[in-house]
Amino acid sequence: MKATWELSTKEQLPTRITKGPFTLDLLSHKAFLKNNILDLTNTEFRLLYLCMQSEGDVMSYETICHSIWQRNMEKEKNVVQAAIKRFRQKIGAAGYDICAVRGKGYIFIEKV
């Protein structure tokens, strides 16, 4: 399922992104799950944004680090793993998961 983008009329930049049960309001920096607000940290908001863009594709560890933290986290893998664990717990009710792909990175998929 492709994400839908709502564009502002002035700037022609996306203001809301919807994919499955998730909606991100980029102007207010709020995330929604089935119209209920998701209590996400800034890191988790950026991670959900990246996951929505990359659903079904393997995201390398480096891609995640640069997209979320804008730096290499090679020496801080436990920080990344902890962030993903917390994120996974918050989105679990939506029927989605972010799974480790050994030696490659992570993949955001719908649970079946």
MARGU-683537 format. One record per atom (N, C-alpha, C): residue in three letters; residue number from 1; x, y, z. Coordinates in steps of 0.2 Angstrom, whole numbers. Example, Ala and Ser with C-alpha at 12.3 -4.5 7.8 and 13.67 -1.06 7.14 Angstrom:
residuo, num, X, Y, Z
ALA, 1, 66, -28, 39
ALA, 1, 62, -22, 39
ALA, 1, 66, -16, 39
SER, 2, 64, -11, 35
SER, 2, 68, -5, 36
SER, 2, 64, 0, 39
This chain:
residuo, num, X, Y, Z
MET, 1, 4, -6, 0
MET, 1, 0, 0, 0
MET, 1, 4, 6, 0
LYS, 2, 3, 11, -5
LYS, 2, 7, 17, -5
LYS, 2, 5, 22, 0
ALA, 3, 9, 26, 2
ALA, 3, 7, 32, 7
ALA, 3, 4, 37, 3
THR, 4, -1, 41, 6
THR, 4, -4, 46, 2
THR, 4, -1, 53, 6
TRP, 5, 0, 58, 2
TRP, 5, 3, 64, 4
TRP, 5, -2, 70, 3
GLU, 6, -4, 73, 8
GLU, 6, -8, 79, 7
GLU, 6, -3, 85, 6
LEU, 7, -4, 89, 1
LEU, 7, 0, 95, 0
LEU, 7, -3, 102, 2
SER, 8, 1, 106, 5
SER, 8, -1, 113, 6
SER, 8, -2, 116, 0
THR, 9, -6, 121, -1
THR, 9, -7, 125, -7
THR, 9, -2, 130, -8
LYS, 10, 1, 133, -3
LYS, 10, 6, 138, -4
LYS, 10, 13, 135, -6
GLU, 11, 15, 130, -2
GLU, 11, 22, 128, -3
GLU, 11, 23, 122, -8
GLN, 12, 17, 118, -9
GLN, 12, 17, 112, -12
GLN, 12, 22, 107, -9
LEU, 13, 22, 107, -2
LEU, 13, 26, 102, 2
LEU, 13, 21, 98, 6
PRO, 14, 23, 91, 7
PRO, 14, 18, 87, 11
PRO, 14, 17, 90, 18
THR, 15, 11, 90, 20
THR, 15, 9, 92, 27
THR, 15, 7, 86, 31
ARG, 16, 4, 81, 27
ARG, 16, 1, 75, 31
ARG, 16, 3, 69, 26
ILE, 17, 5, 64, 30
ILE, 17, 7, 58, 26
ILE, 17, 3, 52, 30
THR, 18, -1, 48, 25
THR, 18, -5, 43, 28
THR, 18, -3, 36, 25
LYS, 19, -2, 31, 29
LYS, 19, 0, 25, 26
LYS, 19, -4, 20, 31
GLY, 20, -8, 16, 28
GLY, 20, -12, 11, 33
GLY, 20, -15, 15, 38
PRO, 21, -14, 12, 45
PRO, 21, -17, 15, 50
PRO, 21, -14, 22, 53
PHE, 22, -8, 23, 50
PHE, 22, -4, 29, 52
PHE, 22, -5, 35, 49
THR, 23, -5, 41, 52
THR, 23, -5, 47, 49
THR, 23, 0, 51, 53
LEU, 24, 5, 55, 49
LEU, 24, 9, 60, 52
LEU, 24, 7, 67, 49
ASP, 25, 7, 71, 54
ASP, 25, 6, 78, 53
ASP, 25, 12, 81, 53
LEU, 26, 15, 83, 48
LEU, 26, 22, 86, 48
LEU, 26, 22, 93, 50
LEU, 27, 17, 97, 50
LEU, 27, 17, 104, 53
LEU, 27, 16, 104, 60
SER, 28, 12, 100, 63
SER, 28, 12, 100, 70
SER, 28, 16, 94, 74
HIS, 29, 20, 90, 70
HIS, 29, 24, 85, 72
HIS, 29, 21, 80, 76
LYS, 30, 15, 78, 74
LYS, 30, 11, 73, 78
LYS, 30, 10, 67, 74
ALA, 31, 9, 61, 77
ALA, 31, 8, 55, 74
ALA, 31, 1, 52, 77
PHE, 32, -2, 49, 72
PHE, 32, -9, 46, 74
PHE, 32, -9, 39, 72
LEU, 33, -12, 35, 76
LEU, 33, -14, 28, 74
LEU, 33, -21, 27, 74
LYS, 34, -24, 26, 69
LYS, 34, -32, 26, 68
LYS, 34, -35, 32, 71
ASN, 35, -33, 38, 70
ASN, 35, -35, 44, 72
ASN, 35, -34, 46, 80
ASN, 36, -31, 41, 83
ASN, 36, -29, 42, 90
ASN, 36, -21, 44, 90
ILE, 37, -20, 49, 94
ILE, 37, -13, 52, 94
ILE, 37, -8, 47, 97
LEU, 38, -3, 46, 94
LEU, 38, 3, 41, 96
LEU, 38, 8, 46, 100
ASP, 39, 9, 43, 106
ASP, 39, 14, 47, 110
ASP, 39, 21, 45, 108
LEU, 40, 24, 48, 103
LEU, 40, 31, 47, 101
LEU, 40, 36, 52, 103
THR, 41, 42, 50, 104
THR, 41, 47, 55, 105
THR, 41, 49, 58, 98
ASN, 42, 53, 63, 98
ASN, 42, 56, 65, 91
ASN, 42, 59, 60, 87
THR, 43, 63, 56, 90
THR, 43, 67, 50, 87
THR, 43, 62, 45, 84
GLU, 44, 57, 43, 88
GLU, 44, 52, 39, 86
GLU, 44, 48, 42, 80
PHE, 45, 46, 48, 80
PHE, 45, 42, 51, 75
PHE, 45, 46, 51, 68
ARG, 46, 53, 52, 69
ARG, 46, 57, 52, 63
ARG, 46, 58, 45, 60
LEU, 47, 58, 40, 65
LEU, 47, 59, 33, 63
LEU, 47, 52, 31, 60
LEU, 48, 46, 33, 62
LEU, 48, 40, 31, 59
LEU, 48, 40, 34, 52
TYR, 49, 42, 40, 51
TYR, 49, 42, 43, 45
TYR, 49, 47, 39, 40
LEU, 50, 52, 37, 42
LEU, 50, 57, 33, 38
LEU, 50, 54, 27, 36
CYS, 51, 51, 23, 41
CYS, 51, 47, 17, 40
CYS, 51, 42, 17, 35
MET, 52, 38, 23, 36
MET, 52, 32, 24, 31
MET, 52, 35, 25, 24
GLN, 53, 40, 28, 23
GLN, 53, 43, 29, 16
GLN, 53, 46, 22, 14
SER, 54, 49, 18, 18
SER, 54, 53, 12, 16
SER, 54, 49, 5, 17
GLU, 55, 43, 5, 18
GLU, 55, 39, -1, 20
GLU, 55, 41, -6, 15
GLY, 56, 43, -12, 18
GLY, 56, 44, -18, 14
GLY, 56, 51, -18, 11
ASP, 57, 55, -13, 12
ASP, 57, 62, -13, 10
ASP, 57, 66, -13, 16
VAL, 58, 72, -16, 15
VAL, 58, 77, -17, 21
VAL, 58, 80, -10, 21
MET, 59, 80, -7, 27
MET, 59, 84, -1, 29
MET, 59, 90, -3, 32
SER, 60, 96, -1, 29
SER, 60, 102, -3, 32
SER, 60, 103, 1, 39
TYR, 61, 107, -2, 43
TYR, 61, 109, 1, 49
TYR, 61, 111, 9, 48
GLU, 62, 115, 10, 43
GLU, 62, 118, 16, 42
GLU, 62, 113, 21, 40
THR, 63, 108, 19, 35
THR, 63, 103, 23, 33
THR, 63, 98, 25, 39
ILE, 64, 97, 21, 43
ILE, 64, 93, 23, 49
ILE, 64, 97, 28, 54
CYS, 65, 103, 26, 55
CYS, 65, 107, 31, 59
CYS, 65, 107, 38, 56
HIS, 66, 109, 38, 50
HIS, 66, 109, 45, 46
HIS, 66, 103, 48, 46
SER, 67, 97, 45, 45
SER, 67, 91, 48, 44
SER, 67, 88, 50, 51
ILE, 68, 89, 46, 56
ILE, 68, 87, 48, 63
ILE, 68, 91, 52, 67
TRP, 69, 97, 51, 67
TRP, 69, 102, 54, 71
TRP, 69, 107, 59, 67
GLN, 70, 107, 59, 61
GLN, 70, 111, 63, 57
GLN, 70, 119, 61, 58
ARG, 71, 120, 55, 60
ARG, 71, 127, 54, 62
ARG, 71, 128, 46, 62
ASN, 72, 134, 44, 62
ASN, 72, 136, 37, 62
ASN, 72, 135, 35, 70
MET, 73, 132, 30, 71
MET, 73, 131, 27, 78
MET, 73, 134, 20, 79
GLU, 74, 139, 19, 75
GLU, 74, 143, 13, 75
GLU, 74, 145, 10, 82
LYS, 75, 147, 15, 86
LYS, 75, 149, 13, 93
LYS, 75, 143, 13, 98
GLU, 76, 137, 15, 95
GLU, 76, 132, 16, 100
GLU, 76, 126, 11, 97
LYS, 77, 127, 6, 95
LYS, 77, 122, 1, 92
LYS, 77, 117, 0, 97
ASN, 78, 118, 0, 104
ASN, 78, 113, -2, 109
ASN, 78, 108, 4, 109
VAL, 79, 110, 10, 108
VAL, 79, 106, 16, 108
VAL, 79, 100, 15, 102
VAL, 80, 103, 13, 96
VAL, 80, 98, 11, 91
VAL, 80, 94, 6, 92
GLN, 81, 96, 0, 95
GLN, 81, 92, -6, 96
GLN, 81, 87, -4, 102
ALA, 82, 89, 0, 107
ALA, 82, 84, 2, 112
ALA, 82, 79, 6, 109
ALA, 83, 80, 11, 105
ALA, 83, 75, 15, 101
ALA, 83, 70, 11, 97
ILE, 84, 73, 6, 94
ILE, 84, 69, 2, 90
ILE, 84, 64, -2, 94
LYS, 85, 67, -5, 100
LYS, 85, 63, -9, 104
LYS, 85, 57, -5, 107
ARG, 86, 58, 2, 109
ARG, 86, 53, 6, 112
ARG, 86, 48, 7, 106
PHE, 87, 50, 9, 100
PHE, 87, 46, 10, 94
PHE, 87, 42, 4, 93
ARG, 88, 44, -1, 93
ARG, 88, 41, -8, 91
ARG, 88, 35, -8, 96
GLN, 89, 36, -7, 102
GLN, 89, 31, -8, 107
GLN, 89, 25, -3, 106
LYS, 90, 27, 3, 104
LYS, 90, 21, 8, 103
LYS, 90, 17, 7, 96
ILE, 91, 20, 4, 91
ILE, 91, 16, 3, 85
ILE, 91, 13, -4, 85
GLY, 92, 15, -9, 89
GLY, 92, 13, -16, 89
GLY, 92, 5, -16, 88
ALA, 93, 1, -12, 91
ALA, 93, -6, -12, 91
ALA, 93, -9, -11, 84
ALA, 94, -4, -8, 80
ALA, 94, -7, -6, 73
ALA, 94, -6, -12, 68
GLY, 95, -3, -17, 70
GLY, 95, -2, -23, 66
GLY, 95, 4, -22, 61
TYR, 96, 9, -18, 64
TYR, 96, 15, -17, 60
TYR, 96, 21, -19, 65
ASP, 97, 26, -21, 62
ASP, 97, 32, -22, 66
ASP, 97, 39, -20, 62
ILE, 98, 44, -18, 66
ILE, 98, 50, -17, 63
ILE, 98, 55, -23, 65
CYS, 99, 57, -27, 60
CYS, 99, 60, -33, 61
CYS, 99, 68, -32, 59
ALA, 100, 72, -35, 63
ALA, 100, 79, -36, 61
ALA, 100, 80, -41, 56
VAL, 101, 84, -39, 51
VAL, 101, 86, -43, 46
VAL, 101, 94, -44, 47
ARG, 102, 96, -50, 49
ARG, 102, 102, -51, 51
ARG, 102, 108, -49, 46
GLY, 103, 112, -45, 48
GLY, 103, 118, -43, 44
GLY, 103, 116, -38, 39
LYS, 104, 109, -36, 38
LYS, 104, 107, -31, 33
LYS, 104, 104, -24, 36
GLY, 105, 100, -25, 42
GLY, 105, 97, -19, 45
GLY, 105, 90, -21, 47
TYR, 106, 85, -17, 46
TYR, 106, 78, -18, 48
TYR, 106, 73, -17, 42
ILE, 107, 68, -20, 43
ILE, 107, 62, -20, 38
ILE, 107, 56, -18, 42
PHE, 108, 52, -14, 39
PHE, 108, 45, -12, 42
PHE, 108, 40, -15, 38
ILE, 109, 36, -20, 41
ILE, 109, 31, -24, 38
ILE, 109, 25, -24, 42
GLU, 110, 20, -26, 38
GLU, 110, 13, -27, 41
GLU, 110, 13, -34, 43
LYS, 111, 11, -35, 50
LYS, 111, 10, -42, 52
LYS, 111, 4, -46, 49
VAL, 112, 5, -52, 48
VAL, 112, 0, -56, 44
VAL, 112, -2, -61, 49
